[in-house]
Amino acid sequence: MRTTQTATPGLRQAQGQRAPAVIIGLDCLPGIQTARILAKNGVPVIGIARDPNHPFSHTNTCDAIRFTSLAQDELMSVLEVIGSQLDQKAVLYPCTDASVLLVSRNREALRQHYHVALPEPDMLEMLMDKATFLRFAREHGLPVPATFFLRTRAEAIAASKQIPFPCIMKPGFKTSSWERNAAGAKAYLLSSSQEFLAAYDRCGSWADSIVAQEWVRGADSDLYSCNCYFDEQSKPIVTFVARKLRQNPPILGVSASGEECRNDTVLKQAVDLFTNVRLRGLGYLEMKRDAHSGQYRIIEPNIGRPTGRSAIAEMGGIPLIYSMYCDLVGLPLPPHRQQTYQGAKWIYLKSDLASSWHYWRKGELSIREWMRSLRGHKRDAVFSWSDPMPFLLDWWMPIRDLMRRGWQLLRQSDVQPLVRDSQTRSPLP
């Protein structure tokens, strides 16, 4: 059921039994996965989404869905309305970086109606800003690639003469301007000083600061991560290590498939880092193993929100998302929180097919290798037997849009010859 103003009777009945959860960003992959995980554990879920036409907005998982922009004033107004209707405090799950910042900067006002699990404001913003975090990492001797911070073209020129190529260029913090102009690109991979300066000239104004960083050599499968949840005393309640198999777009995209694995180096680095910065709440650390040297480098942390691959922990028997809920509402923690390395896999099939096609065309992935990579205990990022509509629409909408564009091109091809004929035809006698 969807509503934009008032809570539903069904939600109020459910509240009498358990505190609800409010998902900010239902219409993104972490959002829909978080909603499903909580609902499966008997938690009433209220979703907040921007786009009512988004495939994930058609989930049947939520007791209610509110549609609004994620601009601060509008989102805070919606959160206030939802909170005033609740019989008890809800657990707040921001699922985008922008919503994490908004919740953090308004945490005192939100705590009247919501349980909020975030580190101290200054520490959170340091961890979320790539430029600030990389400075912190260098000062504390953390293993990060060679990095340059660019605010002017003069700094870009100087960096282009020192940085090893290939390298990547990305925003210190992803702004709306970057998202609008970069067409979904997280970063740019550059192979020469000429490309470097051209990229800076193009994207330098899209963010307050630009980060140029040495490229860590290796395949998608050399990218490892640790998802975790830390309690109020900054102790790790849950940790889960996995690695990517493929990402889309390839090389610099987001995860398209992944698998559970054991990597004590990544686990130790994540626990040490987040303990030292007094993390509270959800955390994620991504590291890459250099294919030549074998050394690991920190790529980035994500703080305060679920990630696209949080659901792989649940498939591996580790209740990452639900443990946060239990900790915040005072329920006993789930008993089985120790990773046992069962080889669980996670796949976003639509993205994985696109990535696999790329590698197959390059001769780097055979059909047999692709099929082998999918064997075992796995979960699709979007498909659910009990909630099929998001999956069906996620496939149908791009096909529908492609058909519409094809129809428009066909109509244009029918009209244009008639126009040319009318311009060249001789007048009738």
C-alpha atoms as one frame of an Amber mdcrd trajectory, in Angstrom:
protein
   0.000   0.000   0.000   1.255   3.457  -0.812   0.367   6.640   0.966   1.851
  10.093   1.101   0.118  11.612   4.110  -1.200   9.367   6.879  -0.177   6.098
   8.458  -2.283   3.081   7.639  -4.334   1.124  10.218  -2.267  -1.964   9.418
   0.884  -0.118  10.347  -0.533   1.015  13.682  -1.544  -2.577  14.532   1.943
  -3.810  13.669   3.494  -1.071  15.793   1.753  -2.487  18.841   4.031  -5.500
  18.551   7.364  -4.187  17.226   9.055  -0.867  16.558   8.931  -0.009  12.847
  11.890   0.758  10.604  11.977   3.737   8.248  13.996   3.269   5.054  15.238
   6.473   3.387  15.960   5.671  -0.254  13.677   2.710  -0.866  14.137   3.257
  -4.613  17.799   2.218  -4.597  19.378  -1.223  -4.307  20.408  -0.961  -0.634
  16.940   0.381   0.172  14.859  -2.418  -1.341  17.189  -5.075   0.077  17.092
  -3.562   3.573  13.298  -3.357   3.490  13.001  -7.016   2.532  15.478  -8.213
   5.153  13.673  -6.373   7.945  10.205  -7.420   6.784  11.365 -11.047   6.668
  12.295 -10.674  10.346   8.834  -9.383  11.220   9.684  -5.678  11.358   7.037
  -3.194  10.073   8.675  -1.137   7.326   7.922   2.382   6.096   9.718   3.334
   2.888  10.645   6.812   1.682  11.338   7.135  -2.047  11.740   9.875  -4.625
  10.258   8.208  -7.692   6.855   6.476  -7.576   7.583   5.006 -11.012  10.841
   3.369  -9.980  10.673  -0.469 -10.106  11.578  -0.740  -6.412   8.731   1.599
  -5.459   6.348  -1.202  -6.458   7.451  -3.519  -3.668   4.798  -5.152  -1.502
   7.256  -5.352   1.409   6.411  -2.014   3.043   3.455  -1.225   5.275   3.507
   2.302   3.818   5.568   4.285   1.305   6.016   8.065   1.212   7.170   9.801
  -1.954   9.173  13.001  -1.651  12.396  14.559  -2.834  15.413  13.973  -0.632
  16.027  17.712  -0.264  16.580  18.585   3.381  13.445  20.608   4.109  11.069
  18.223   2.355  12.612  15.068   3.757  12.726  16.458   7.290   9.073  17.443
   6.974   8.127  13.912   5.904  10.177  12.380   8.720   8.458  14.676  11.212
   5.014  13.666   9.928   5.874   9.958  10.067   7.407  10.286  13.525   4.352
  12.088  14.924   2.158   9.178  13.802   4.219   6.443  15.437   3.342   4.777
  18.718   7.025   4.163  19.465  10.438   5.177  18.161  11.375   3.801  14.740
  14.818   2.649  13.631  16.119   4.922  10.875  18.004   3.403   7.926  19.369
   6.059   5.528  20.433   4.225   2.363  22.222   6.972   0.393  25.218   9.144
   1.235  23.127  12.305   1.000  20.537  10.973   3.439  23.267   9.872   5.870
  24.572  13.442   5.942  21.072  14.862   6.354  20.302  12.515   9.247  23.650
  13.262  10.882  23.210  17.032  10.668  19.690  16.807  12.107  20.245  13.927
  14.523  19.189  15.797  17.662  15.824  16.765  16.195  15.274  13.276  14.783
  16.033  11.457  18.038  12.624  12.451  19.414  11.018   9.897  17.084  13.878
   7.757  15.780  16.731   5.536  16.850  19.822   6.828  15.008  23.108   4.892
  14.834  25.906   7.139  13.570  29.402   8.121  14.741  30.124  11.628  16.010
  29.357  14.300  13.367  32.966  15.406  12.733  34.183  11.828  12.425  31.316
  10.869  10.107  31.975  13.751   7.732  35.700  12.984   7.702  35.040   9.357
   6.751  32.510  10.303   4.060  34.624  12.984   2.370  37.213  11.178   0.243
  39.713  14.028   0.328  39.518  14.449   4.092  39.648  10.711   4.713  42.703
  10.268   2.503  44.520  13.002   4.398  43.590  11.233   7.639  44.794   7.922
   6.207  48.160   9.342   5.161  48.657  10.994   8.560  47.936   7.698  10.344
  50.001   5.491   8.052  47.070   3.637   6.520  47.727   1.826   3.218  46.236
   4.123   0.573  47.347   4.746  -3.035  49.373   7.841  -3.941  46.871  10.696
  -3.855  46.682  14.333  -4.980  44.020  16.886  -4.021  43.061  19.323  -6.764
  41.369  22.667  -6.208  42.928  24.681  -9.031  44.228  23.992 -12.498  47.742
  24.816 -11.312  47.472  21.957  -8.799  46.153  19.709 -11.581  49.144  20.573
 -13.799  51.575  19.829 -10.961  49.851  16.537 -10.166  49.859  15.441 -13.818
  53.668  15.526 -13.737  53.970  13.402 -10.590  51.139  10.888 -10.462  51.801
   7.421 -11.937  49.579   6.426 -14.849  47.038   5.006 -15.184  45.259   6.905
 -12.427  41.713   7.751 -11.467  39.998  11.078 -10.901  36.932  11.336  -8.666
  35.124  13.882  -6.475  36.160  14.388  -2.883  32.448  14.111  -2.111  29.908
  13.131  -4.740  27.729  16.182  -5.313  24.464  16.481  -7.212  26.400  18.363
  -9.891  28.790  15.425 -10.288  25.932  12.919 -10.489  24.130  15.063 -13.062
  27.134  15.683 -15.329  29.073  12.437 -14.945  26.145  10.305 -16.154  26.559
   7.783 -13.368  30.359   7.503 -13.492  31.980   7.150 -10.059  35.395   8.136
 -11.403  37.449   8.451 -14.580  40.358   6.177 -15.486  43.096   8.219 -17.180
  46.197   7.019 -19.003  48.210  10.174 -19.753  48.842  13.726 -18.558  46.876
  15.064 -21.538  43.817  12.988 -20.563  44.373  14.033 -16.958  44.178  17.766
 -17.674  41.307  17.370 -20.098  39.342  15.449 -17.454  40.063  18.093 -14.826
  38.940  20.870 -17.178  35.710  18.972 -17.741  34.832  17.940 -14.178  36.786
  20.302 -11.928  33.737  22.480 -11.323  31.439  19.555 -10.472  32.704  19.227
  -6.894  34.366  21.367  -4.241  37.500  19.234  -4.446  38.783  16.669  -6.908
  40.879  13.670  -5.916  43.460  12.142  -8.262  44.702   8.751  -7.173  47.119
   6.087  -8.326  45.350   3.158  -9.962  45.757  -0.094  -8.017  46.371  -2.787
 -10.609  44.154  -5.837 -10.632  40.836  -7.298 -11.699  37.353  -6.713 -10.294
  37.845  -9.879  -8.238  40.801  -8.264  -6.438  38.359  -5.905  -4.685  37.535
  -7.054  -1.152  35.180  -5.557   1.401  34.129  -5.851   5.008  30.571  -4.946
   6.007  30.115  -4.447   9.732  27.997  -3.054  12.537  29.506  -1.413  15.642
  27.568  -0.823  18.864  27.451   2.237  21.112  30.792   1.289  22.689  32.356
   1.013  19.203  32.645  -2.746  19.455  32.053  -4.879  16.340  28.803  -6.781
  16.728  28.841  -8.188  13.175  31.542  -8.400  10.501  31.295  -9.999   7.072
  34.044 -10.230   4.437  33.357 -10.717   0.720  34.858  -9.845  -2.635  33.541
  -8.680  -5.959  33.397 -11.044  -8.900  32.360  -8.438 -11.453  31.220  -4.833
 -11.406  29.273  -2.690 -13.846  30.410  -0.614 -15.553  33.557  -2.757 -15.575
  36.692  -1.440 -13.856  35.110   1.588 -12.138  31.515   0.562 -11.517  29.461
  -0.828  -8.660  29.224  -4.467  -7.710  27.321  -6.695 -10.117  28.191  -9.978
  -8.399  30.196 -11.035  -5.387  31.015 -13.925  -3.106  31.743 -14.526   0.538
  35.400 -15.216   1.234  37.939 -15.273   4.027  40.464 -12.446   4.084  41.953
 -11.760   7.496  43.975  -8.797   6.197  40.850  -6.921   5.138  38.956  -7.913
   8.281  41.728  -6.704  10.593  42.145  -3.421   8.717  38.420  -2.709   8.880
  38.099  -3.529  12.575  41.231  -1.537  13.469  40.172   1.516  11.466  36.596
   1.635  12.691  37.590   0.956  16.302  40.131   3.784  16.206  37.623   6.299
  14.818  34.944   5.199  17.308  32.474   4.028  14.683  28.836   3.742  15.696
  26.473   1.987  13.325  26.987   0.417   9.911  30.372   0.550   8.219  31.958
  -0.759   5.037  35.590  -0.784   3.985  36.720  -1.660   0.468  40.303  -2.685
  -0.235  42.058  -3.814  -3.386  44.893  -6.282  -3.687  47.571  -5.096  -6.106
  47.894  -7.880  -8.665  51.662  -7.263  -9.034  52.890  -6.563  -5.515  50.237
  -8.469  -3.559  49.839  -5.501  -1.202  46.437  -4.245  -0.135  45.313  -0.638
  -0.522  42.269   1.039   0.999  39.917   2.231  -1.731  37.168   3.840   0.357
  34.950   3.525   3.414  31.165   3.892   3.429  29.580   4.911   6.698  26.133
   4.951   8.261  24.185   3.045   5.626  23.651  -0.389   4.084  25.536  -1.049
   0.856  24.461  -2.893  -2.274  26.134  -6.061  -1.049  24.886  -5.954   2.551
  22.424  -8.678   1.568  25.226 -11.161   0.901  25.802 -11.265   4.661  22.222
 -12.402   5.182  22.689 -15.089   2.535  25.790 -16.220   4.425  23.748 -16.590
   7.599  24.965 -13.353   9.221  22.126 -10.955  10.225  23.942  -7.667   9.596
  20.907  -5.412   9.064  18.711  -7.093  11.649  21.455  -6.975  14.307  21.414
  -3.182  14.047  17.660  -3.178  14.572  17.863  -5.456  17.634  20.696  -3.452
  19.166  18.847  -0.146  18.818  15.445  -1.277  20.131  16.881  -3.337  22.985
  16.033  -6.817  21.718  18.410  -9.765  22.260  20.984  -9.881  19.485  20.635
 -12.734  16.978  22.654 -15.696  18.252  24.579 -16.576  15.085  26.767 -13.586
  14.138  30.109 -15.274  13.474  31.001 -15.621   9.793  31.455 -19.297   8.906
  32.488 -18.866   5.250  29.803 -20.906   3.532  30.629 -19.490   0.105  27.444
 -17.436  -0.247  27.089 -15.468  -3.471  25.182 -12.345  -4.485  24.276 -11.254
  -8.013  22.464  -8.361  -9.629  21.688 -10.355 -12.747  20.917  -7.465 -15.091
  24.192  -5.700 -14.272  26.191  -8.915 -14.201  25.057  -9.851 -17.694  26.204
  -6.469 -19.007  29.573  -6.789 -17.257  30.043 -10.388 -18.389  29.251  -9.425
 -21.979  32.019  -6.810 -21.817  34.591  -9.318 -20.561  33.405 -12.028 -22.970
  33.900  -9.677 -25.949  37.416  -8.920 -24.723  38.170 -12.638 -24.480  38.624
 -12.435 -20.701  35.596 -14.514 -19.688  34.179 -17.660 -21.243  30.580 -18.791
 -20.934  31.756 -21.799 -18.932  33.686 -19.555 -16.534  30.672 -17.296 -16.120
  28.375 -20.232 -15.353  30.920 -21.634 -12.893  31.043 -18.299 -11.089  27.296
 -18.525 -10.438  27.325 -21.971  -8.854  26.538 -22.368  -5.192  24.312 -20.762
  -2.590  23.323 -17.352  -3.970  20.789 -14.546  -3.823  19.663 -12.236  -6.577
  19.821  -8.571  -5.613  16.277  -7.830  -6.826  14.369 -11.078  -7.468  11.992
 -12.373  -4.799   9.251 -14.987  -5.189   7.136 -13.192  -2.588   7.788  -9.713
  -4.053   8.241 -10.184  -7.824   7.119  -6.802  -9.190  10.400  -4.872  -8.607
  12.320  -7.534 -10.543   9.831  -7.668 -13.415   9.712  -3.888 -13.775  13.491
  -3.582 -13.433  13.754  -5.685 -16.611  10.672  -4.394 -18.414  11.181  -0.631
 -18.086  14.495  -0.467 -20.034  12.983  -2.710 -22.726   9.890  -0.479 -22.898
  12.035   2.661 -23.169  14.131   1.075 -25.915  10.984   0.152 -27.845   9.668
   3.703 -27.507  12.913   5.175 -28.838  12.846   2.722 -31.718   9.255   3.658
 -32.531  10.118   7.358 -32.471  13.065   6.787 -34.840  10.839   4.742 -37.118
   8.231   7.499 -37.251  10.912  10.091 -37.990  12.243   7.974 -40.855   8.713
   7.797 -42.294   8.153  11.553 -42.104  11.503  12.878 -43.307  11.302  11.554
 -46.935   7.896  13.194 -47.338   9.350  16.509 -46.250  12.200  16.203 -48.707
   9.801  15.260 -51.530   7.586  18.264 -50.827  10.569  20.545 -51.076  11.728
  19.176 -54.422   8.484  18.365 -56.151   7.624  20.603 -59.113   4.467  22.716
 -58.755   1.347  21.380 -60.421   0.330  23.061 -63.686
